[in-house]
Amino acid sequence: MTVLPADGLPPAAGFPDPSHDQWQSLVEGVLRKSGKEVSGAAAEEALSTTLEDGLTTRPLYTSHDTSPDTGFPGFAPFTRGSRAEGTAAAGWDVRQRHALPDSARLNEAVLGDLENGVTSLWLTVGAPTGIPVSGLARALDGVYLDLAPVALDAPTEFDSAVRELLRLYEERGVPKAAARGGLGADPLGQAARTGAEPDLTAAVHWAGVCDREYPGLRAMGVDALPYHGAGGSAAEELGLSLATGVAYLRALTGAGMSVEAACAQLEFRYAATADQFLTIAKLRAARRLWARVAEACGAAGAGAQRQHAVTSPVMMTRRDPWVNMLRTTLAALAAGVGGADAVTVLPFDHALGLPDAFARRIARNTSTILMEESHLARVIDPAGGSWYVERLTDELAAAAWSFFQEIERAGGLATALRSGLVAERLAATWAARSKDLARRKEPVTGVSEFPQLMERPVEREPVPAGPGAPEGGLPKVRRDEAFEALRARSDAHLAATGARPKVFIAALGPASAHTARASFASNLFLAGGIEAVHDPVSVDASTAAGAFAASGATVACLCSSDPLYAEHAEGVASALRAAGAGQVFLAGRPGDHPGVDSFVFAGCDAIAVLSSVLDRMGVA
């Protein structure tokens, strides 16, 4: 009998240390079974994933994947966190966004949020979507302004909104030293949104006032959301935020402020997406990059970046919006792990209009669950030390710094916006991503994958309409926009005719042969608002015509295995054409199949296919 030592059996006892070459050899064997004859580094490359910004995620990371020293939390380069104590004491600031022009309704929403977990308010002030400046007092009635920080978003009425907020502090007896929050001045961000020329005069003035009199207020915001919202990548978002921050440092120090004081006036806002590792790396890289800027300015100790993470509006969908709850949960988790100081979870119905009370409750409770039940805030930088996360952080920082330098060489952000450099770069990035979305390489659950065509749409009160963005402003994009346009055509057709456009699923052979491709084809057509009629379960050349006529469809799609296609596809396609099918698809890779017009397969351009089908069906 073997007696274990007192300290137990080491976990790896008796197992040899595998080498990287041995692992690659095993990978080669697996790939060989799938028909890929590759070896060595090429085998590993076959399992890698290409990301935006020229980055690649490999299948395996080891201790040989080195990255620069990340230091300690609270110390330069702040990669591991801006504060030494992290968020362990109280978690991150749960900041709820409110954009509602009715002051009384806004007050009700604000009080409800603050009583149920929200710790700060992000208020839109000014027409058309925000409260009027004169309504700010009513909106904040009953709010303890010395306890609840207020962050303003008042791009069109900034000066008057700031004066009103400071008046309220004084009127309600809030000492200047107790005022907390941010004034939200972001002239360059506003220029990106509207195409207008940036004017930093008011922002610089109020930054000076805050520096002298209100130590708990930050006057300026570096908002990267306009660039993310225009389709920018993570590195582009970071590079543009650096360019914005440097421009503000120049303006503030030019007005006589020290670098340390200027840095203290800035808060950085980034998008958090459902790509959790990329979001974690982005927030970590942002802190490291800003620390480098501060160091270059001679104020290394002032480089602790204050971060506000907002769940991505680009990822929010209008169809099946319930799935947005899952997306925002992942994004909020990533923001917390990434070390964001404040987190805003957008309500799941954000893309539909004004959120209701239920949506706001779910949004604020997302952070509460992550902190109080999952204990996410008890560990500082929990992703730190992961070879993958550290390498991704390093590579993302390098790509962002390169883009930042490109903007600086162009004359700074204002010039880059004016010349179109920024717009062209973001448009190119979004065009490439749109191709992945169209081919469903980047799936959107509930929209391009597993759509619920028969589900009743969720309706919300519309956001008050304002003037369109002036020429030159960056666009706002959404991942669902191309598929949303197809679904809108289907909805209009339903309203006009009482029926959806239909496709007949002509399944051949037993369920074991056709189920996979029938499900794939049905899912694809449903994504375009085309009802898939799969009745009966299977057809052959003698029954296809009658089944097609009974379906009410004008288009058909053959679904089965390759051997059954070779045996039956031509005969069934001929029968379908004789029955009036205007177009016959086949689910599978293109091949020689007489009578078949087009093919649908994994990786095909779903948008192009579905658009052409709706065109042929006469769906306007």
Secondary structure, DSSP 8 states (H G I E B T S, - for coil): -----TT---TTTT-----HHHHHHHHHHHHHHTT----THHHHHHT-EE-GGG-EE-S---TTS-------TTSTT-TT-SSTTTTTTT-SEEEEEE--S-HHHHHHHHHHHHTTT--EEEEEBSTTTSB-GGGHHHHTTT--TTTS-EEEE-SSSHHHHHHHHHHHHHHTT--GGG--EEEEE-HHHHHHHH------HHHHHHHHHHHHH-TTEEEEEEE-HHHHHTT--HHHHHHHHHHHHHHHHHHHHHTT--HHHHHTTEEEEEEE-S-HHHHHHHHHHHHHHHHHHHHHTT-GGG----EEEEE-STT--SSSTTHHHHHHHHHHHHHHHHT-SEEE---TTTTTSS--HHHHHHHHHHHHIIIIIS-GGGSSSTTTT-HHHHHHHHHHHHHHHHHHHHHHHTT-HHHHHHHTHHHHHHHHHHHHHHHHHHTTSS--BTTTBS--TTS---------------TT------TTHHHHHHHHHHHHHHHHHSS--EEEEEEBS-HHHHHHHHHHHHHHHHHTT-EEE--SS-B-TTTHHHHHHHHT-SEEEEES-HHHIIIIIHHHHHHHHHTT-SEEEEESS----TT--EEE-TTS-HHHHHHHHHHHHT--
